[in-house]
Amino acid sequence: MAYSIKQEFYKLIHRKITWISAILLLFLMILTGFAMAEDTKKLVLALTYDSSDFIMFILVIVGATSFSMEFQNNAILTLLYKSANKIEVYLSKYLAIFIYDIFLHVLAIIYTIILRYTIFRSNVNWNSIYLYHQPIWINMLKVSAIDLVTTMLIITIVFLLSCIINNNAVVITVSLLVTFLGQGISSSLTRRHMLVGIMKWNPFNMVNLTRQYGNFITYVEITHLRNPQILLGSIIYIMIFFIIGYLIFRKKRF
């Protein structure tokens, strides 16, 4: 297992997209800073310049590339040959992307602190009480931690799709549609009041976890769930999609 994880980290570190994405994240956060209104300084800091959407976009591309591309060029055969079993290959890839996910969120926090004292100088105090009657710095850390769950839900879906579809471009396209159209799809499923009790638990609704934490009043009317419920639902779907993805991967013929 250690060998497989080491191999995945080696490949991830030596991919140009890994580091280009880190630079792209800063660029997109700067654009967000210029686009946001003056009266949203606290929200911008709490949400780390809306980095959650950008990180999700990056992870979809990196995650799909690291998996489905190996199906396309048959590199997966070498990994299977050198590993003890298929779960080792599948899990090592997942853990590598998870660590990269943590790296991006830590980087977003560092970028936020730098931008707050340089380009977007602000007199907002980090200890100012904001969301949920907590200091802004607590909000920022909580948003980042919560977004780790949201992004790993998306990555689990990406892995599942990669095992079903061997085309990298298709996997990226479908994953992005799930990510950024999930709210609309979920709203359509819960439009009829008689179905809200059941359909509010659909997986598309769980993608709204980070957004709802940052804007509870608006999003609770869309999700019909409270934050702990969406968090629990997200974790459950992560486990379900991970298991289904692995079962498909295990039975896949190479």
RACOR-V893985 format. One record per residue. N is the residue number from 1. RES is the residue in one small letter. PHI is phi in radians with two decimals (NA if undefined). BURIAL is 1 if it has 16 or more other C-alpha atoms within 10 Angstrom, else 0. Layout:
BEGIN
n->{N N}
res->{RES RES}
phi->{PHI PHI}
burial->{BURIAL BURIAL}
END
This chain:
BEGIN
n->{1 2 3 4 5 6 7 8 9 10 11 12 13 14 15 16 17 18 19 20 21 22 23 24 25 26 27 28 29 30 31 32 33 34 35 36 37 38 39 40 41 42 43 44 45 46 47 48 49 50 51 52 53 54 55 56 57 58 59 60 61 62 63 64 65 66 67 68 69 70 71 72 73 74 75 76 77 78 79 80 81 82 83 84 85 86 87 88 89 90 91 92 93 94 95 96 97 98 99 100 101 102 103 104 105 106 107 108 109 110 111 112 113 114 115 116 117 118 119 120 121 122 123 124 125 126 127 128 129 130 131 132 133 134 135 136 137 138 139 140 141 142 143 144 145 146 147 148 149 150 151 152 153 154 155 156 157 158 159 160 161 162 163 164 165 166 167 168 169 170 171 172 173 174 175 176 177 178 179 180 181 182 183 184 185 186 187 188 189 190 191 192 193 194 195 196 197 198 199 200 201 202 203 204 205 206 207 208 209 210 211 212 213 214 215 216 217 218 219 220 221 222 223 224 225 226 227 228 229 230 231 232 233 234 235 236 237 238 239 240 241 242 243 244 245 246 247 248 249 250 251 252 253 254}
res->{m a y s i k q e f y k l i h r k i t w i s a i l l l f l m i l t g f a m a e d t k k l v l a l t y d s s d f i m f i l v i v g a t s f s m e f q n n a i l t l l y k s a n k i e v y l s k y l a i f i y d i f l h v l a i i y t i i l r y t i f r s n v n w n s i y l y h q p i w i n m l k v s a i d l v t t m l i i t i v f l l s c i i n n n a v v i t v s l l v t f l g q g i s s s l t r r h m l v g i m k w n p f n m v n l t r q y g n f i t y v e i t h l r n p q i l l g s i i y i m i f f i i g y l i f r k k r f}
phi->{NA -1.05 -1.11 -1.11 -1.13 -1.06 -1.11 -1.17 -1.15 -1.06 -1.15 -1.15 -1.16 -1.61 -1.55 -1.08 -1.08 -1.07 -1.56 -1.09 -1.11 -1.13 -1.28 -1.07 -1.03 -1.08 -1.04 -1.20 -1.17 -1.13 -1.05 -1.10 -1.04 -1.28 -1.44 -1.32 -1.27 -1.11 -1.48 -1.97 -1.03 -1.16 -1.09 -1.05 -1.19 -1.10 -1.69 0.80 0.94 1.01 -1.18 -1.02 -1.15 -1.20 -1.11 -1.08 -1.06 -1.10 -1.15 -1.07 -1.19 -1.15 -1.13 -1.15 -1.15 -1.24 -1.92 -1.15 -1.12 -1.27 -1.24 -1.17 -1.73 1.12 -1.17 -1.08 -1.11 -1.13 -1.11 -1.14 -1.17 -1.54 -1.78 -1.20 -2.73 -1.25 -1.10 -1.13 -1.15 -1.12 -1.20 -1.13 -1.15 -1.12 -1.16 -1.10 -1.18 -1.11 -1.11 -1.14 -1.08 -1.07 -0.99 -1.13 -1.24 -1.12 -1.09 -1.10 -1.15 -1.10 -1.03 -1.07 -1.12 -1.12 -1.14 -1.11 -1.80 -2.11 -1.10 -1.93 -1.03 -2.37 -1.65 -1.21 -1.46 -1.06 -1.58 -1.08 -1.30 -2.38 -1.10 1.00 1.02 -2.19 -1.08 -1.03 -1.17 -1.21 -0.97 -1.09 -1.17 -1.20 -1.05 -1.12 -1.16 -1.12 -1.19 -1.06 -1.19 -1.06 -1.20 -1.26 -1.10 -1.13 -1.09 -1.09 -1.17 -1.05 -1.10 -1.06 -1.14 -1.13 -1.36 -1.59 -1.97 -1.50 -1.48 -1.06 -1.11 -1.17 -1.06 -1.09 -1.08 -1.12 -1.12 -1.17 -1.12 -1.11 -1.15 -1.71 -1.95 -0.99 -1.08 -1.13 -1.11 -1.12 -1.07 -1.15 -1.24 -1.81 -1.14 -1.47 -1.03 -1.18 -1.80 -1.00 -0.99 -1.70 -1.25 -1.16 -1.63 -1.19 -1.08 -1.11 -1.16 -1.23 -1.15 -1.48 -0.94 -1.14 -1.08 -1.20 -1.07 -1.40 -2.59 -1.07 -1.02 -1.29 -1.42 -1.14 -1.27 -1.62 -1.45 1.09 -2.32 -1.53 -0.95 -1.07 -1.19 -1.18 -1.06 -1.10 -1.06 -1.10 -1.10 -1.11 -1.17 -1.03 -1.15 -1.12 -1.18 -1.11 -1.12 -1.09 -1.04 -1.16 -1.08 -1.19 -1.08 -1.14 -1.58 -1.23 -1.63 -1.98}
burial->{0 0 0 1 1 0 1 1 1 0 0 1 0 0 0 0 1 1 0 0 1 1 0 0 1 1 0 0 1 1 0 1 1 0 0 0 0 0 0 0 1 1 1 1 1 1 1 1 1 1 1 1 1 1 1 1 1 1 1 1 1 1 1 1 1 1 1 1 1 1 1 0 0 0 0 1 0 0 1 1 0 0 0 0 0 1 1 1 1 1 1 1 1 1 0 1 1 1 0 1 1 0 0 1 1 0 1 1 1 0 1 1 0 0 1 1 0 0 0 0 0 0 0 0 0 1 0 0 0 1 1 0 0 0 1 1 1 1 1 1 1 1 1 1 0 1 1 1 1 1 1 1 1 1 1 1 1 1 1 1 1 1 1 0 0 1 1 1 0 0 1 1 0 0 1 1 0 1 1 1 0 1 1 0 0 1 1 0 1 1 0 0 0 0 0 0 0 0 1 1 1 1 1 1 1 1 1 1 1 1 1 1 1 1 0 1 0 0 1 1 0 1 1 1 1 0 1 0 0 1 1 0 1 1 0 0 1 1 0 0 1 1 0 1 1 1 0 0 1 0 0 0 0 0}
END
